[in-house]
Amino acid sequence: MDIFFPSVPLFEYLRTKNIYAVGTIRPDRLGLPKLIDDNKMKRGDLDYQISDQGISFFKWKDNRSVHFLSNYHGNDTCKVQRRLKDATNIDVTAPFAVKDYNGHMGGIDKADMLRAIYDRDRKSKKLWHRFFLLC
C-alpha cells in the first residue's frame, strides 16, 4: 500500500479476513508506538514493535527513516543492495517488509501508465474511430 492508506485498524481488519498487507506509513498516524529517535540511528538500523494482534511497525533507516506497517511480517531481516554516489553497491540490512514492498509496489504505477497510453477517448482525426471505440 501507498503511504496514504495504511492504518492500524485497517491492518487489524485485513488480518481477521486473512488478507495480508504491507505498506509505508506516516509516523504521525494514530495508534503507532514510539520508536528510537532518528539521530541515534545509522544506515541499516532497524527498530520495530509487534502488537498483540500481530501488526508489525518497523522503522528502518536508509538514507532517511522509512516507516512500515505489516500484518504478516515478523522481525526477520535480509540484505538489500543500495548504490552509493560513486556507483558502487553495498549491502544494507533491512526487514523483509522492505524487500516485499519494493518488489510489489510498481503495480499501480504500471496500471496508471498503461491506462494513460491506451486511453479509449484518444483524439482522432477520423470521427468513425471515436464511434467505434465508444461501443
Salt bridges, closest charged atoms under 4 A:
ASP38 OD1 - LYS59 NZ 2.73
ASP62 OD1 - ARG43 NE 3.16
ASP62 OD2 - ARG82 NE 3.04
ASP100 OD2 - HIS73 NE2 2.49
ASP121 OD1 - ARG130 NH2 3.42
